[in-house]
Amino acid sequence: MNFSSRNNETGLIAGCLKDNREAENQLFKNFSPYLMAVVKRYIKDDFDAKAVLLTSFEKIFANLNQYDPAKGEFKFWAKRITINEALRCISKRKILEPIDSISELYVDNEIEWNSKMDMKFVHDIIRELKYPYGLIFNLVIEGYKHQEIGDRLGIAESTSRSYYKRSKAMIRSKMRMSKLNIYDEQRI
């Protein structure tokens, strides 16, 4: 069976469940660029990012029988596994310090995106944030709740909120300082 010419995700998954190596290779080829982009949002080091991606695929293949298409698209199911694996990698290596000082917090204005923005520029700003600011910002925009982030990272929910507020302030500041006129100053 030629899986390389087939765009049928369901067929690839069925092939993987039957231990078809060609289907597994094609599923990896189809989803590894997307999942690597997800990993790189959390893990800056290339070696660690590749390790997280490979471990994620091991878990994806090992748990593929648990995937339920009725609950959502495969790529989102795989993304969740990949994010969880990235968090495991991070939690093994980093210790988060709680933010106790109110002076560490900036005003909580939501970042407002506009059509003039170069999203690669915005992505680069987020990637440049120091640990754990970029990590927590990414998790919040992925839909994780602060309680869940706190549980995963071993910090208090309020600490997660504080890091998130500070990360938004850092992003706004970098956008303001940018010579590129991509941020609408009137929305700040």
MARPAFI-295193 format. One record per residue: residue number from 1; residue in one letter; x, y, z of N, C-alpha, C in turn. Coordinates in nm, 2 decimals. Layout:
# MARPAFI-295193
- k / r / npx / npy / npz / capx / capy / capz / cpx / cpy / cpz
- NUM / a / X / Y / Z / X / Y / Z / X / Y / Z .
...
***
This chain:
# MARPAFI-295193
- k / r / npx / npy / npz / capx / capy / capz / cpx / cpy / cpz
- 1 / m / 0.09 / -0.12 / 0.00 / 0.00 / 0.00 / 0.00 / 0.09 / 0.12 / 0.00 .
- 2 / n / 0.06 / 0.22 / -0.08 / 0.14 / 0.34 / -0.10 / 0.08 / 0.45 / -0.01 .
- 3 / f / 0.14 / 0.48 / 0.11 / 0.09 / 0.58 / 0.19 / 0.14 / 0.72 / 0.16 .
- 4 / s / 0.25 / 0.72 / 0.08 / 0.31 / 0.86 / 0.05 / 0.22 / 0.94 / -0.04 .
- 5 / s / 0.13 / 0.87 / -0.12 / 0.05 / 0.95 / -0.21 / -0.09 / 0.97 / -0.14 .
- 6 / r / -0.11 / 0.91 / -0.03 / -0.25 / 0.92 / 0.04 / -0.25 / 1.03 / 0.14 .
- 7 / n / -0.35 / 1.11 / 0.13 / -0.37 / 1.22 / 0.22 / -0.47 / 1.18 / 0.33 .
- 8 / n / -0.50 / 1.05 / 0.33 / -0.60 / 1.01 / 0.43 / -0.54 / 0.98 / 0.56 .
- 9 / e / -0.56 / 1.07 / 0.65 / -0.51 / 1.06 / 0.79 / -0.56 / 0.93 / 0.86 .
- 10 / t / -0.69 / 0.90 / 0.84 / -0.75 / 0.78 / 0.90 / -0.68 / 0.66 / 0.85 .
- 11 / g / -0.65 / 0.65 / 0.72 / -0.58 / 0.54 / 0.66 / -0.44 / 0.52 / 0.72 .
- 12 / l / -0.37 / 0.63 / 0.74 / -0.24 / 0.63 / 0.80 / -0.25 / 0.57 / 0.95 .
- 13 / i / -0.34 / 0.62 / 1.02 / -0.36 / 0.58 / 1.16 / -0.39 / 0.43 / 1.16 .
- 14 / a / -0.48 / 0.39 / 1.08 / -0.52 / 0.25 / 1.07 / -0.40 / 0.16 / 1.04 .
- 15 / g / -0.31 / 0.21 / 0.95 / -0.19 / 0.14 / 0.91 / -0.09 / 0.13 / 1.03 .
- 16 / c / -0.08 / 0.24 / 1.10 / 0.00 / 0.25 / 1.22 / -0.04 / 0.15 / 1.33 .
- 17 / l / -0.17 / 0.14 / 1.34 / -0.23 / 0.05 / 1.44 / -0.20 / -0.10 / 1.41 .
- 18 / k / -0.17 / -0.13 / 1.28 / -0.14 / -0.26 / 1.23 / 0.01 / -0.28 / 1.22 .
- 19 / d / 0.09 / -0.19 / 1.28 / 0.23 / -0.19 / 1.28 / 0.29 / -0.18 / 1.14 .
- 20 / n / 0.23 / -0.11 / 1.05 / 0.28 / -0.09 / 0.92 / 0.39 / 0.02 / 0.92 .
- 21 / r / 0.51 / -0.02 / 0.90 / 0.62 / 0.08 / 0.91 / 0.61 / 0.19 / 0.81 .
- 22 / e / 0.56 / 0.16 / 0.69 / 0.55 / 0.27 / 0.59 / 0.44 / 0.37 / 0.64 .
- 23 / a / 0.34 / 0.33 / 0.70 / 0.24 / 0.42 / 0.75 / 0.30 / 0.50 / 0.87 .
- 24 / e / 0.37 / 0.44 / 0.95 / 0.44 / 0.51 / 1.07 / 0.53 / 0.61 / 1.01 .
- 25 / n / 0.61 / 0.58 / 0.92 / 0.71 / 0.67 / 0.86 / 0.63 / 0.79 / 0.80 .
- 26 / q / 0.53 / 0.76 / 0.72 / 0.45 / 0.87 / 0.66 / 0.38 / 0.96 / 0.76 .
- 27 / l / 0.33 / 0.90 / 0.87 / 0.27 / 0.98 / 0.97 / 0.37 / 1.07 / 1.04 .
- 28 / f / 0.49 / 1.02 / 1.06 / 0.60 / 1.10 / 1.12 / 0.63 / 1.21 / 1.02 .
- 29 / k / 0.65 / 1.18 / 0.89 / 0.68 / 1.28 / 0.80 / 0.58 / 1.39 / 0.79 .
- 30 / n / 0.45 / 1.35 / 0.79 / 0.34 / 1.45 / 0.78 / 0.33 / 1.54 / 0.90 .
- 31 / f / 0.36 / 1.49 / 1.02 / 0.33 / 1.57 / 1.14 / 0.45 / 1.62 / 1.21 .
- 32 / s / 0.57 / 1.57 / 1.18 / 0.69 / 1.61 / 1.25 / 0.72 / 1.76 / 1.23 .
- 33 / p / 0.70 / 1.82 / 1.12 / 0.73 / 1.96 / 1.11 / 0.64 / 2.04 / 1.20 .
- 34 / y / 0.51 / 2.01 / 1.20 / 0.41 / 2.08 / 1.28 / 0.45 / 2.06 / 1.43 .
- 35 / l / 0.47 / 1.94 / 1.47 / 0.50 / 1.91 / 1.61 / 0.64 / 1.97 / 1.66 .
- 36 / m / 0.73 / 1.97 / 1.56 / 0.86 / 2.03 / 1.60 / 0.84 / 2.18 / 1.62 .
- 37 / a / 0.76 / 2.25 / 1.55 / 0.73 / 2.39 / 1.57 / 0.67 / 2.41 / 1.71 .
- 38 / v / 0.58 / 2.32 / 1.75 / 0.52 / 2.32 / 1.88 / 0.63 / 2.31 / 1.99 .
- 39 / v / 0.72 / 2.21 / 1.97 / 0.82 / 2.19 / 2.07 / 0.91 / 2.31 / 2.08 .
- 40 / k / 0.95 / 2.37 / 1.96 / 1.04 / 2.48 / 1.96 / 0.98 / 2.61 / 2.04 .
- 41 / r / 0.85 / 2.61 / 2.06 / 0.79 / 2.72 / 2.13 / 0.82 / 2.70 / 2.28 .
- 42 / y / 0.86 / 2.58 / 2.32 / 0.88 / 2.55 / 2.46 / 1.03 / 2.52 / 2.49 .
- 43 / i / 1.10 / 2.46 / 2.40 / 1.23 / 2.41 / 2.42 / 1.32 / 2.49 / 2.32 .
- 44 / k / 1.42 / 2.56 / 2.37 / 1.50 / 2.64 / 2.28 / 1.62 / 2.56 / 2.22 .
- 45 / d / 1.68 / 2.47 / 2.30 / 1.79 / 2.39 / 2.26 / 1.75 / 2.29 / 2.15 .
- 46 / d / 1.82 / 2.29 / 2.04 / 1.79 / 2.20 / 1.93 / 1.80 / 2.06 / 1.96 .
- 47 / f / 1.90 / 2.02 / 2.03 / 1.92 / 1.88 / 2.07 / 1.80 / 1.83 / 2.16 .
- 48 / d / 1.77 / 1.91 / 2.26 / 1.66 / 1.88 / 2.35 / 1.52 / 1.88 / 2.27 .
- 49 / a / 1.51 / 1.97 / 2.18 / 1.38 / 1.98 / 2.10 / 1.37 / 1.85 / 2.02 .
- 50 / k / 1.47 / 1.80 / 1.96 / 1.47 / 1.68 / 1.88 / 1.44 / 1.56 / 1.97 .
- 51 / a / 1.50 / 1.56 / 2.09 / 1.47 / 1.45 / 2.18 / 1.33 / 1.45 / 2.22 .
- 52 / v / 1.27 / 1.57 / 2.25 / 1.13 / 1.58 / 2.29 / 1.04 / 1.53 / 2.18 .
- 53 / l / 1.07 / 1.57 / 2.06 / 0.99 / 1.53 / 1.94 / 0.99 / 1.38 / 1.93 .
- 54 / l / 1.11 / 1.32 / 1.94 / 1.12 / 1.17 / 1.92 / 1.04 / 1.10 / 2.03 .
- 55 / t / 1.06 / 1.15 / 2.16 / 0.99 / 1.09 / 2.27 / 0.84 / 1.10 / 2.25 .
- 56 / s / 0.80 / 1.22 / 2.20 / 0.65 / 1.24 / 2.18 / 0.60 / 1.14 / 2.08 .
- 57 / f / 0.67 / 1.12 / 1.97 / 0.63 / 1.02 / 1.87 / 0.62 / 0.88 / 1.93 .
- 58 / e / 0.72 / 0.85 / 2.01 / 0.71 / 0.72 / 2.08 / 0.58 / 0.70 / 2.15 .
- 59 / k / 0.54 / 0.81 / 2.23 / 0.42 / 0.80 / 2.30 / 0.30 / 0.81 / 2.21 .
- 60 / i / 0.31 / 0.88 / 2.11 / 0.19 / 0.89 / 2.01 / 0.17 / 0.75 / 1.95 .
- 61 / f / 0.28 / 0.68 / 1.91 / 0.26 / 0.55 / 1.85 / 0.21 / 0.45 / 1.96 .
- 62 / a / 0.27 / 0.46 / 2.08 / 0.23 / 0.36 / 2.18 / 0.09 / 0.38 / 2.23 .
- 63 / n / 0.03 / 0.50 / 2.22 / -0.10 / 0.53 / 2.26 / -0.20 / 0.56 / 2.15 .
- 64 / l / -0.16 / 0.52 / 2.03 / -0.25 / 0.56 / 1.91 / -0.39 / 0.49 / 1.92 .
- 65 / n / -0.39 / 0.38 / 1.99 / -0.52 / 0.31 / 2.00 / -0.62 / 0.39 / 2.09 .
- 66 / q / -0.57 / 0.49 / 2.17 / -0.65 / 0.57 / 2.25 / -0.70 / 0.69 / 2.18 .
- 67 / y / -0.65 / 0.72 / 2.06 / -0.70 / 0.84 / 1.99 / -0.84 / 0.81 / 1.94 .
- 68 / d / -0.93 / 0.91 / 1.97 / -1.07 / 0.90 / 1.93 / -1.10 / 1.02 / 1.83 .
- 69 / p / -1.12 / 0.99 / 1.71 / -1.15 / 1.10 / 1.61 / -1.27 / 1.18 / 1.64 .
- 70 / a / -1.37 / 1.12 / 1.72 / -1.49 / 1.19 / 1.75 / -1.46 / 1.30 / 1.85 .
- 71 / k / -1.35 / 1.30 / 1.92 / -1.31 / 1.40 / 2.02 / -1.23 / 1.51 / 1.96 .
- 72 / g / -1.18 / 1.50 / 1.84 / -1.11 / 1.60 / 1.78 / -1.00 / 1.55 / 1.68 .
- 73 / e / -0.94 / 1.65 / 1.61 / -0.84 / 1.61 / 1.51 / -0.72 / 1.55 / 1.57 .
- 74 / f / -0.66 / 1.46 / 1.49 / -0.54 / 1.39 / 1.53 / -0.43 / 1.49 / 1.57 .
- 75 / k / -0.41 / 1.59 / 1.49 / -0.30 / 1.68 / 1.51 / -0.31 / 1.75 / 1.65 .
- 76 / f / -0.43 / 1.78 / 1.69 / -0.45 / 1.84 / 1.82 / -0.42 / 1.74 / 1.94 .
- 77 / w / -0.46 / 1.61 / 1.91 / -0.43 / 1.51 / 2.01 / -0.28 / 1.49 / 2.02 .
- 78 / a / -0.21 / 1.48 / 1.91 / -0.07 / 1.47 / 1.91 / 0.00 / 1.59 / 1.97 .
- 79 / k / -0.05 / 1.71 / 1.94 / 0.00 / 1.83 / 2.00 / 0.00 / 1.83 / 2.15 .
- 80 / r / -0.11 / 1.78 / 2.21 / -0.12 / 1.78 / 2.35 / -0.02 / 1.68 / 2.41 .
- 81 / i / 0.00 / 1.57 / 2.35 / 0.11 / 1.48 / 2.39 / 0.24 / 1.54 / 2.39 .
- 82 / t / 0.27 / 1.62 / 2.28 / 0.40 / 1.68 / 2.26 / 0.42 / 1.79 / 2.36 .
- 83 / i / 0.32 / 1.87 / 2.39 / 0.33 / 1.98 / 2.49 / 0.36 / 1.92 / 2.62 .
- 84 / n / 0.29 / 1.81 / 2.66 / 0.31 / 1.74 / 2.79 / 0.45 / 1.69 / 2.80 .
- 85 / e / 0.51 / 1.64 / 2.69 / 0.64 / 1.59 / 2.69 / 0.74 / 1.70 / 2.70 .
- 86 / a / 0.72 / 1.81 / 2.64 / 0.80 / 1.93 / 2.65 / 0.81 / 1.98 / 2.80 .
- 87 / l / 0.69 / 1.98 / 2.86 / 0.68 / 2.01 / 3.00 / 0.76 / 1.92 / 3.09 .
- 88 / r / 0.75 / 1.79 / 3.06 / 0.83 / 1.69 / 3.14 / 0.98 / 1.72 / 3.13 .
- 89 / c / 1.02 / 1.75 / 3.01 / 1.16 / 1.79 / 2.98 / 1.20 / 1.91 / 3.06 .
- 90 / i / 1.12 / 2.01 / 3.06 / 1.15 / 2.14 / 3.13 / 1.15 / 2.11 / 3.28 .
- 91 / s / 1.05 / 2.04 / 3.33 / 1.04 / 2.02 / 3.48 / 1.16 / 1.94 / 3.53 .
- 92 / k / 1.22 / 1.86 / 3.45 / 1.34 / 1.78 / 3.49 / 1.46 / 1.87 / 3.51 .
- 93 / r / 1.46 / 1.99 / 3.44 / 1.58 / 2.07 / 3.44 / 1.57 / 2.20 / 3.51 .
- 94 / k / 1.46 / 2.25 / 3.53 / 1.44 / 2.39 / 3.58 / 1.37 / 2.39 / 3.71 .
- 95 / i / 1.40 / 2.49 / 3.79 / 1.33 / 2.51 / 3.92 / 1.27 / 2.65 / 3.91 .
- 96 / l / 1.14 / 2.67 / 3.92 / 1.08 / 2.80 / 3.91 / 1.08 / 2.86 / 4.05 .
- 97 / e / 1.12 / 2.99 / 4.05 / 1.11 / 3.07 / 4.17 / 0.98 / 3.14 / 4.18 .
- 98 / p / 0.91 / 3.14 / 4.29 / 0.79 / 3.22 / 4.30 / 0.81 / 3.37 / 4.29 .
- 99 / i / 0.72 / 3.44 / 4.23 / 0.72 / 3.58 / 4.23 / 0.64 / 3.63 / 4.35 .
- 100 / d / 0.71 / 3.69 / 4.45 / 0.64 / 3.73 / 4.57 / 0.61 / 3.88 / 4.57 .
- 101 / s / 0.69 / 3.95 / 4.49 / 0.68 / 4.10 / 4.50 / 0.58 / 4.15 / 4.40 .
- 102 / i / 0.49 / 4.24 / 4.45 / 0.39 / 4.30 / 4.36 / 0.46 / 4.39 / 4.26 .
- 103 / s / 0.58 / 4.44 / 4.29 / 0.65 / 4.53 / 4.20 / 0.69 / 4.45 / 4.07 .
- 104 / e / 0.69 / 4.32 / 4.08 / 0.73 / 4.24 / 3.96 / 0.61 / 4.24 / 3.86 .
- 105 / l / 0.49 / 4.28 / 3.90 / 0.38 / 4.28 / 3.81 / 0.36 / 4.41 / 3.74 .
- 106 / y / 0.32 / 4.40 / 3.62 / 0.28 / 4.52 / 3.54 / 0.13 / 4.53 / 3.53 .
- 107 / v / 0.08 / 4.64 / 3.48 / -0.06 / 4.65 / 3.46 / -0.11 / 4.54 / 3.36 .
- 108 / d / -0.22 / 4.47 / 3.39 / -0.27 / 4.36 / 3.31 / -0.36 / 4.41 / 3.20 .
- 109 / n / -0.29 / 4.46 / 3.10 / -0.37 / 4.49 / 2.97 / -0.35 / 4.38 / 2.88 .
- 110 / e / -0.46 / 4.34 / 2.81 / -0.44 / 4.23 / 2.72 / -0.36 / 4.28 / 2.60 .
- 111 / i / -0.28 / 4.19 / 2.54 / -0.21 / 4.22 / 2.42 / -0.31 / 4.21 / 2.31 .
- 112 / e / -0.32 / 4.32 / 2.23 / -0.41 / 4.32 / 2.12 / -0.33 / 4.30 / 1.99 .
- 113 / w / -0.36 / 4.20 / 1.91 / -0.30 / 4.18 / 1.79 / -0.37 / 4.25 / 1.68 .
- 114 / n / -0.29 / 4.30 / 1.58 / -0.36 / 4.36 / 1.47 / -0.30 / 4.31 / 1.34 .
- 115 / s / -0.36 / 4.34 / 1.23 / -0.33 / 4.28 / 1.10 / -0.20 / 4.33 / 1.04 .
- 116 / k / -0.14 / 4.43 / 1.10 / -0.01 / 4.49 / 1.05 / 0.11 / 4.40 / 1.11 .
- 117 / m / 0.08 / 4.32 / 1.20 / 0.19 / 4.25 / 1.27 / 0.25 / 4.14 / 1.18 .
- 118 / d / 0.38 / 4.13 / 1.19 / 0.45 / 4.02 / 1.13 / 0.46 / 3.91 / 1.24 .
- 119 / m / 0.38 / 3.80 / 1.22 / 0.37 / 3.70 / 1.32 / 0.51 / 3.63 / 1.35 .
- 120 / k / 0.60 / 3.63 / 1.25 / 0.73 / 3.57 / 1.28 / 0.80 / 3.66 / 1.38 .
- 121 / f / 0.79 / 3.79 / 1.37 / 0.85 / 3.88 / 1.46 / 0.79 / 3.86 / 1.60 .
- 122 / v / 0.66 / 3.85 / 1.61 / 0.59 / 3.82 / 1.74 / 0.64 / 3.69 / 1.80 .
- 123 / h / 0.65 / 3.59 / 1.72 / 0.70 / 3.46 / 1.76 / 0.84 / 3.47 / 1.81 .
- 124 / d / 0.92 / 3.54 / 1.75 / 1.06 / 3.56 / 1.79 / 1.07 / 3.63 / 1.92 .
- 125 / i / 0.98 / 3.73 / 1.94 / 0.98 / 3.80 / 2.07 / 0.95 / 3.70 / 2.18 .
- 126 / i / 0.85 / 3.62 / 2.16 / 0.81 / 3.52 / 2.26 / 0.92 / 3.42 / 2.29 .
- 127 / r / 0.99 / 3.38 / 2.19 / 1.10 / 3.28 / 2.20 / 1.21 / 3.35 / 2.28 .
- 128 / e / 1.23 / 3.48 / 2.27 / 1.34 / 3.54 / 2.34 / 1.31 / 3.57 / 2.49 .
- 129 / l / 1.19 / 3.55 / 2.53 / 1.16 / 3.57 / 2.67 / 1.24 / 3.47 / 2.76 .
- 130 / k / 1.29 / 3.52 / 2.87 / 1.36 / 3.44 / 2.96 / 1.26 / 3.33 / 3.02 .
- 131 / y / 1.32 / 3.22 / 3.05 / 1.25 / 3.11 / 3.12 / 1.20 / 3.16 / 3.26 .
- 132 / p / 1.08 / 3.14 / 3.29 / 0.98 / 3.06 / 3.24 / 0.87 / 3.15 / 3.17 .
- 133 / y / 0.90 / 3.28 / 3.15 / 0.80 / 3.37 / 3.10 / 0.74 / 3.32 / 2.96 .
- 134 / g / 0.83 / 3.29 / 2.87 / 0.78 / 3.24 / 2.74 / 0.70 / 3.11 / 2.75 .
- 135 / l / 0.75 / 3.02 / 2.83 / 0.68 / 2.89 / 2.85 / 0.54 / 2.91 / 2.90 .
- 136 / i / 0.52 / 2.99 / 3.01 / 0.39 / 3.01 / 3.06 / 0.30 / 3.09 / 2.97 .
- 137 / f / 0.36 / 3.19 / 2.90 / 0.28 / 3.26 / 2.80 / 0.22 / 3.17 / 2.69 .
- 138 / n / 0.31 / 3.08 / 2.64 / 0.27 / 2.98 / 2.54 / 0.16 / 2.89 / 2.59 .
- 139 / l / 0.18 / 2.84 / 2.71 / 0.08 / 2.75 / 2.77 / -0.06 / 2.82 / 2.79 .
- 140 / v / -0.06 / 2.94 / 2.83 / -0.19 / 3.01 / 2.84 / -0.25 / 3.03 / 2.71 .
- 141 / i / -0.18 / 3.07 / 2.61 / -0.24 / 3.09 / 2.47 / -0.28 / 2.96 / 2.41 .
- 142 / e / -0.22 / 2.85 / 2.46 / -0.26 / 2.71 / 2.41 / -0.39 / 2.67 / 2.48 .
- 143 / g / -0.43 / 2.74 / 2.58 / -0.56 / 2.71 / 2.65 / -0.55 / 2.64 / 2.78 .
- 144 / y / -0.42 / 2.63 / 2.83 / -0.41 / 2.57 / 2.96 / -0.45 / 2.67 / 3.07 .
- 145 / k / -0.51 / 2.63 / 3.18 / -0.55 / 2.71 / 3.29 / -0.44 / 2.73 / 3.38 .
- 146 / h / -0.43 / 2.83 / 3.46 / -0.32 / 2.86 / 3.55 / -0.31 / 2.75 / 3.65 .
- 147 / q / -0.42 / 2.69 / 3.70 / -0.41 / 2.58 / 3.80 / -0.34 / 2.46 / 3.73 .
- 148 / e / -0.37 / 2.43 / 3.61 / -0.31 / 2.32 / 3.54 / -0.16 / 2.35 / 3.52 .
- 149 / i / -0.13 / 2.47 / 3.48 / 0.01 / 2.51 / 3.46 / 0.09 / 2.49 / 3.59 .
- 150 / g / 0.03 / 2.54 / 3.70 / 0.09 / 2.53 / 3.83 / 0.11 / 2.39 / 3.87 .
- 151 / d / 0.01 / 2.31 / 3.85 / 0.03 / 2.17 / 3.88 / 0.14 / 2.10 / 3.80 .
- 152 / r / 0.14 / 2.13 / 3.67 / 0.25 / 2.07 / 3.58 / 0.39 / 2.11 / 3.62 .
- 153 / l / 0.40 / 2.24 / 3.66 / 0.53 / 2.30 / 3.68 / 0.57 / 2.30 / 3.83 .
- 154 / g / 0.48 / 2.26 / 3.91 / 0.51 / 2.26 / 4.05 / 0.52 / 2.39 / 4.12 .
- 155 / i / 0.43 / 2.48 / 4.07 / 0.43 / 2.62 / 4.13 / 0.28 / 2.65 / 4.16 .
- 156 / a / 0.27 / 2.76 / 4.24 / 0.13 / 2.80 / 4.28 / 0.06 / 2.86 / 4.16 .
- 157 / e / -0.07 / 2.85 / 4.16 / -0.15 / 2.91 / 4.05 / -0.12 / 3.06 / 4.04 .
- 158 / s / -0.11 / 3.12 / 4.15 / -0.09 / 3.27 / 4.15 / 0.05 / 3.30 / 4.09 .
- 159 / t / 0.15 / 3.21 / 4.11 / 0.28 / 3.23 / 4.05 / 0.27 / 3.22 / 3.90 .
- 160 / s / 0.19 / 3.13 / 3.85 / 0.17 / 3.12 / 3.71 / 0.11 / 3.24 / 3.65 .
- 161 / r / 0.01 / 3.29 / 3.72 / -0.06 / 3.42 / 3.68 / 0.04 / 3.54 / 3.68 .
- 162 / s / 0.12 / 3.54 / 3.78 / 0.22 / 3.65 / 3.78 / 0.32 / 3.64 / 3.67 .
- 163 / y / 0.37 / 3.52 / 3.64 / 0.46 / 3.51 / 3.53 / 0.39 / 3.54 / 3.40 .
- 164 / y / 0.26 / 3.51 / 3.38 / 0.19 / 3.54 / 3.26 / 0.17 / 3.69 / 3.24 .
- 165 / k / 0.14 / 3.76 / 3.35 / 0.12 / 3.90 / 3.35 / 0.25 / 3.97 / 3.31 .
- 166 / r / 0.36 / 3.92 / 3.37 / 0.49 / 3.98 / 3.35 / 0.53 / 3.95 / 3.20 .
- 167 / s / 0.50 / 3.84 / 3.15 / 0.54 / 3.81 / 3.01 / 0.46 / 3.90 / 2.91 .
- 168 / k / 0.34 / 3.92 / 2.94 / 0.26 / 4.02 / 2.85 / 0.33 / 4.15 / 2.85 .
- 169 / a / 0.37 / 4.20 / 2.97 / 0.43 / 4.33 / 2.98 / 0.56 / 4.33 / 2.91 .
- 170 / m / 0.64 / 4.22 / 2.91 / 0.76 / 4.22 / 2.84 / 0.74 / 4.22 / 2.69 .
- 171 / i / 0.64 / 4.15 / 2.65 / 0.61 / 4.15 / 2.50 / 0.57 / 4.29 / 2.46 .
- 172 / r / 0.48 / 4.35 / 2.53 / 0.44 / 4.49 / 2.50 / 0.56 / 4.58 / 2.49 .
- 173 / s / 0.65 / 4.57 / 2.59 / 0.76 / 4.66 / 2.59 / 0.85 / 4.64 / 2.47 .
- 174 / k / 0.88 / 4.51 / 2.44 / 0.96 / 4.48 / 2.32 / 0.90 / 4.53 / 2.19 .
- 175 / m / 0.77 / 4.52 / 2.18 / 0.70 / 4.57 / 2.06 / 0.71 / 4.72 / 2.05 .
- 176 / r / 0.69 / 4.79 / 2.17 / 0.70 / 4.93 / 2.17 / 0.84 / 4.98 / 2.13 .
- 177 / m / 0.94 / 4.91 / 2.18 / 1.08 / 4.94 / 2.15 / 1.12 / 4.91 / 2.01 .
- 178 / s / 1.05 / 4.82 / 1.94 / 1.09 / 4.78 / 1.81 / 1.08 / 4.90 / 1.71 .
- 179 / k / 1.18 / 4.90 / 1.62 / 1.17 / 5.01 / 1.52 / 1.07 / 4.98 / 1.41 .
- 180 / l / 1.03 / 4.85 / 1.41 / 0.92 / 4.81 / 1.32 / 0.79 / 4.87 / 1.37 .
- 181 / n / 0.72 / 4.93 / 1.29 / 0.59 / 4.99 / 1.34 / 0.48 / 4.89 / 1.32 .
- 182 / i / 0.49 / 4.78 / 1.40 / 0.39 / 4.68 / 1.38 / 0.28 / 4.68 / 1.49 .
- 183 / y / 0.30 / 4.75 / 1.60 / 0.21 / 4.75 / 1.71 / 0.13 / 4.88 / 1.71 .
- 184 / d / 0.01 / 4.87 / 1.73 / -0.08 / 4.99 / 1.73 / -0.07 / 5.05 / 1.87 .
- 185 / e / 0.01 / 5.16 / 1.89 / 0.03 / 5.22 / 2.02 / -0.10 / 5.26 / 2.09 .
- 186 / q / -0.20 / 5.29 / 2.01 / -0.33 / 5.33 / 2.07 / -0.40 / 5.22 / 2.15 .
- 187 / r / -0.36 / 5.10 / 2.13 / -0.43 / 4.99 / 2.20 / -0.36 / 4.95 / 2.33 .
- 188 / i / -0.25 / 5.01 / 2.36 / -0.18 / 4.98 / 2.48 / -0.24 / 5.04 / 2.60 .
***
